[in-house]
Every structure is written in C-alpha cells, then in structure tokens.
Amino acid sequence: MTDNLKGSLLMIAAMALFAVEDMFIKLAADSLPSGQIVFILGACGAPLFFLLAWRRGEAIFIQDALHPAVLARNLGEMVGTLGFIIALAALPLALVLAVMQAMPLVVTMGAALFLGESVGWRRWTAIVVGFCGVLLVIRPGMEGFDPTALWLVLGVLGMGGRDLVSRRIPARLGNAQVSAWGLIAVTLLGALMMLRGGVTAVAQQNALWLLGGVIFGTVGYLAITTAARTGEVSIVAPFRYVRLVFAMAIGLVVFAEIPDHYTLIGAAIIVGSGLYAFMRQRAVARAQ
C-alpha cells in the first residue's frame, strides 16, 4: 500500500468519524455552552493520546513540543475549532460542512503561498471559483444570511493552516504526541471560552452525547493527523469531501434538515472546484 493510498483511506475514515462526532456535538449544543463542549472534548481526548504515546514509548512534555511547526499547528487547531464549534451549534449541519469543504482549496493556496508549491492559473481559477461557492452558501448581504456563518470562514482558515503546517513537523515526533498537544490547545481554548460563556450542569443525556463525541472525535483526530503526515497534502486533502455526504445523510435522518438550493449549488461548486484542482495537480505531477 502506497503512502498516498494509505493517507487517502485514513482521510475517508476520519471524515466518517468526524461526521458522527459533529452529530453528537450538535445534539449537546442544544443545552450546553460551546466553550464547555470544547473544554470537555479536549480534556477527555488529550489523556487518551497521552496513554497512546506512553504505550509507544513517546514522551509528551519534551523540547520538541515547542517546535515552531507544532506551536503553529496548535494555533491553527484553536482558531479552527473556535470557528467550527460556534457555527455548528447554530447552523444546519449540511451548511456547515458545505463551507468546510473549501478547506482543500485553502490548503492548496497555502502550499503555493507558503511552501513554494507550483500552482498554475487553472488551479488558481479553481480556488477563486470555489470561494465563490462559499459565498453562495453563506450568502452575505442576501436574504437568509446568518452572520454566524462568518465563523465558518475562520474555521476553514484555521483548520487549513493546521493541516498545512503538519508537513513541517519533525518526523521524530509521533502522531500521538502531535495529537495530544493539539487537544491540549483545544482544552485551553475551551477554558478561555468558558470564562465568557459560563458553565451549565451536564445532564445524563448530554453526558452520553459528549462521550460519543469524545470517542468518535478522538479516533478521527488520530486518523486525520496520520493522514496529513502520511500522504501528499494535495492528494489526501480532496478526500475531505466525503464528510459532506455523511453530514447531509445525518442532517436529514437525525435533524430533519433539508438543504436549500443555494447550499446544494454552492456545495457542488466547492466540491467541483476542489476536485478540478486535485486533477490538475495530478496532471502536472505526471507531466513532470
């Protein structure tokens, strides 16, 4: 199995796991503050990666934890989580995930701007068209626009940056170590959010939702971290699109959400642009 194939399969698995995690978070968000949810997910998930790292003989509190790439990844994790959780609590699941599908385009753009990857005019055009699809989904200035959707833009930028800098993390750091520090950052974010949003007693039902979120999210987190460091970013990233399929199915079955035509058309534009950019990248690689 090639590294790219392994990375792609891990990405698909991560997207299915994250879609289920999104469902649990959205269910809990009906009665719990976003900051409390973020804190609980991070505080419960981090120890699992501590244990995994310990079993592999990997220390958590080491000098490499302060490596610039690790710190930058943690910052991206915090920014992305902040935008995503706030939007997920207030907006339809399909809308949230439709906008999040622009992340591979952000990664491609970031690879060109910051990693020196060659991106031709065709892929730049696909990036611009994809961002137009994002505008169609969130519809700023149009009837039905919800300002909360702007948090999604922040989430896309943060998580795209997180995946981009993952490639600059030293290979001597294991995936469990990287994931543990990412979740420590998320826990800190949740604590800061609770200072403003407050704390609510967790009912038994919400505890079950959060437990499900921790389990599915932790496994998905490890899968996506491994995927980002196993395969090439430009090849692995497009498989994020399957998360939209899982999300639409869950939104329909669990939340009785039916996406409007703006969301469907915008999502199609985003996915189409991302897939075109992916195919162009592969064509360039073959030509070289």
C-alpha positions, 0 to 999 in steps of 0.5 A, a space after each residue: 500500500 502506497 503512502 498516498 493510498 494509505 493517507 487517502 483511506 485514513 482521510 475517508 475514515 476520519 471524515 466518517 468519524 468526524 461526521 458522527 462526532 459533529 452529530 453528537 456535538 450538535 445534539 449537546 449544543 442544544 443545552 450546553 455552552 460551546 466553550 464547555 463542549 470544547 473544554 470537555 472534548 479536549 480534556 477527555 481526548 488529550 489523556 487518551 493520546 497521552 496513554 497512546 504515546 506512553 504505550 509507544 514509548 513517546 514522551 509528551 512534555 519534551 523540547 520538541 513540543 515547542 517546535 515552531 511547526 507544532 506551536 503553529 499547528 496548535 494555533 491553527 487547531 484553536 482558531 479552527 475549532 473556535 470557528 467550527 464549534 460556534 457555527 455548528 451549534 447554530 447552523 444546519 449541519 449540511 451548511 456547515 460542512 458545505 463551507 468546510 469543504 473549501 478547506 482543500 482549496 485553502 490548503 492548496 493556496 497555502 502550499 503555493 503561498 507558503 511552501 513554494 508549491 507550483 500552482 498554475 492559473 487553472 488551479 488558481 481559477 479553481 480556488 477563486 471559483 470555489 470561494 465563490 461557492 462559499 459565498 453562495 452558501 453563506 450568502 452575505 448581504 442576501 436574504 437568509 444570511 446568518 452572520 454566524 456563518 462568518 465563523 465558518 470562514 475562520 474555521 476553514 482558515 484555521 483548520 487549513 493552516 493546521 493541516 498545512 503546517 503538519 508537513 513541517 513537523 519533525 518526523 521524530 515526533 509521533 502522531 500521538 504526541 502531535 495529537 495530544 498537544 493539539 487537544 491540549 490547545 483545544 482544552 485551553 481554548 475551551 477554558 478561555 471560552 468558558 470564562 465568557 460563556 459560563 458553565 451549565 450542569 451536564 445532564 445524563 443525556 448530554 453526558 452520553 452525547 459528549 462521550 460519543 463525541 469524545 470517542 468518535 472525535 478522538 479516533 478521527 483526530 488520530 486518523 486525520 493527523 496520520 493522514 496529513 503526515 502520511 500522504 501528499 497534502 494535495 492528494 489526501 486533502 480532496 478526500 475531505 469531501 466525503 464528510 459532506 455526504 455523511 453530514 447531509 445523510 445525518 442532517 436529514 435522518 437525525 435533524 430533519 434538515 433539508 438543504 436549500 438550493 443555494 447550499 446544494 449549488 454552492 456545495 457542488 461548486 466547492 466540491 467541483 472546484 476542489 476536485 478540478 484542482 486535485 486533477 490538475 495537480 495530478 496532471 502536472 505531477 505526471 507531466 513532470 
